[in-house]
């Protein structure tokens, strides 16, 4: 389910669009003027915003301009104005798409799906890599690099570093790291994590003169933002 914000001063149009969006399985909030809409857009966690241009209080272009200073949520402009320069102004101000009234609801729904798919793809791609300082871990390629130079790691070294970087700024106990790296059914030396941390420090910390993995005495290990 996607959470959408509809900022539209014509209540009949807003109600019609809301019903169609809800029918498609979306959660929809509405605002009928620009100032309220901007406050809701900035304070809410929306997946997409439908924004009319001609609004009381604060026009849609100004709402978009102020909103773009803080957030990159997809925005589709809704307006009766169909001049080319109006469309260009909206897109230049940061709109992701532009649709003029009257519009077929099927076209609007299609444009929403495209915008949400683009946003989902960008989010998914972003989560496939982790970085701390000049250390980058690529989950898809199973690679680690420092300043662009690849670092040769074993599978367990990679999994240990991945766990620490994924939970950066959080102290992970040796037991939790052991379960993550070796599995819950692992039977062996309890200091195995200390051994792999030492290997990682030799390959990364010592070689590149950085302090990536820090020891929290009596607890475990942590990687902090530089």
Rosetta blueprint (number, residue, H / E / L):
1 X L
2 X L
3 X E
4 X E
5 X E
6 X E
7 X E
8 X L
9 X L
10 X L
11 X H
12 X H
13 X H
14 X H
15 X H
16 X H
17 X H
18 X H
19 X H
20 X H
21 X H
22 X H
23 X H
24 X L
25 X L
26 X L
27 X E
28 X E
29 X E
30 X E
31 X E
32 X L
33 X L
34 X H
35 X H
36 X H
37 X H
38 X H
39 X H
40 X H
41 X H
42 X H
43 X H
44 X L
45 X L
46 X L
47 X L
48 X E
49 X E
50 X E
51 X E
52 X E
53 X L
54 X L
55 X L
56 X L
57 X L
58 X L
59 X L
60 X H
61 X H
62 X H
63 X H
64 X H
65 X H
66 X H
67 X H
68 X H
69 X L
70 X L
71 X L
72 X L
73 X L
74 X E
75 X E
76 X E
77 X E
78 X E
79 X E
80 X L
81 X L
82 X L
83 X L
84 X H
85 X H
86 X H
87 X H
88 X H
89 X H
90 X H
91 X H
92 X H
93 X L
94 X L
95 X L
96 X L
97 X E
98 X E
99 X E
100 X E
101 X L
102 X L
103 X L
104 X L
105 X H
106 X H
107 X H
108 X H
109 X H
110 X H
111 X H
112 X H
113 X H
114 X H
115 X H
116 X H
117 X H
118 X H
119 X H
120 X H
121 X H
122 X H
123 X H
124 X H
125 X H
126 X H
127 X L
128 X L
129 X E
130 X E
131 X E
132 X E
133 X L
134 X L
135 X E
136 X E
137 X E
138 X E
139 X L
140 X L
141 X L
142 X L
143 X E
144 X E
145 X E
146 X E
147 X L
148 X L
149 X E
150 X E
151 X E
152 X L
153 X L
154 X L
155 X H
156 X H
157 X H
158 X H
159 X H
160 X H
161 X H
162 X H
163 X H
164 X H
165 X H
166 X H
167 X L
168 X L
169 X L
170 X L
171 X L
172 X E
173 X E
174 X H
175 X H
176 X H
177 X H
178 X H
179 X H
180 X H
181 X H
182 X H
183 X L
184 X L
185 X L
186 X L
187 X L
188 X L
189 X L
190 X L
191 X L
192 X H
193 X H
194 X H
195 X H
196 X H
197 X H
198 X H
199 X H
200 X H
201 X H
202 X H
203 X H
204 X H
205 X H
206 X H
207 X H
208 X H
209 X L
210 X L
211 X L
212 X L
213 X E
214 X E
215 X E
216 X E
217 X L
218 X L
219 X L
220 X E
221 X E
222 X E
223 X E
224 X L
225 X L
226 X L
